[in-house]
Amino acid sequence: MLAMTILFLSMNSCSLLSYGSKQEAASKIKEGMTPEQVTALLGTPDFKRSESGVEQWEYRNAYYWQNSPVTVVIDFSGKRVVAYDSFPESERRQDVMVGGRPTPPFIAICPPSVSEADRRFEDLYRDIKNAPFKDEQLERLRREAVYGRFTCAQCARLLALLQWDDEKLEFLRILAPTIVDKYNGDLLTKQMTFDSAKKEARRLLEQAADSDPLLPVMDSGSFERFYAQVKGKMFKDEQLSLVRKKVKLVSFTCAQCTRLLHLFDWDDDRWAMLRILVPVIADRQNDEQIVKCFESSFEKPKVRRMLDEYRVVPL
């Protein structure tokens, strides 16, 4: 009997230690972490979901709080944590009893985090798709192109709504100056049926690249090498000096800027980095990613004001 009691206490001690460790690990989750960093802290999730480019991980019974098991939910976008939540299982919503038995609990506690830029593009896509006349489609596109900047993937989705090459080229003449990743132009030429249209699409992209006021966007391979170089520097001044030299040659996406900002632990240091990067941000429609890098609620409005001051308005 004594041996059984000792075994029982030993098993429960291990369980309590495990849950306590999980609670401490969950408290370390922060925006900007990679899936690998989250897995190192919490292990493999019990459930995964994906919607609109956002992947959601759910850890059931991650630890106990006030005698209730706690679930942790984490959202990823662009391979980075963009939102996270935790709640006791006792707060999981249950619908009205049906036939004397409760319906299954509602699972999607933390809705996917979709950026404002994504929502604007989806609104644009829907409006153009539903517009009954071509003139209305073109007018809606021109209005958005005044302030917006687009990826080749987004432009390809818009071109796919059209049937004829002439219509697609008319759209591309509006979109080409706003494209931030012109090196992915093959996605657009593939939308054309005839070789003559493909050739004209390439010409439009090259012409836009020549007149683009922004420097070329750093490609992913070059950025990874540059990121490792900056991260390898021991002192902040050395890191900032490297970035100052690089911004004379290339521009950066918001996702790339976010990774550079997360090299620093304090908002003051992130400000120093952002002041260097902000004039050369290519995809300003995604700048909410940068705002989220700053932890203080007092700093976020200041960051938005700085980003707005440097917003590019294509002519």
Secondary structure by P-SEA (a helix, b strand, c coil): caaaaaaaaaaaaaaaaaaaaaaaaaaaccccccaaaaaaccccccbbbbcccbbbbbbccccccccbbbbbbbbbcccccccccccccccccccccccccccccccccccccccaaaaaaaaaaaaaaacccaaaaaaaaaaaaccccccaaaaaaaaaacccaaaaaaaaaaccccccccccaaaaaaacccaaaaaaaaaaaaaaaaaccccccccaaaaaaaaaaaaacccaaaaaaaaaaaaacccccaaaaaaaaaccccaaaaaaaaaaccccccccccccccccccccccaaaaaaaaaaaaccccc
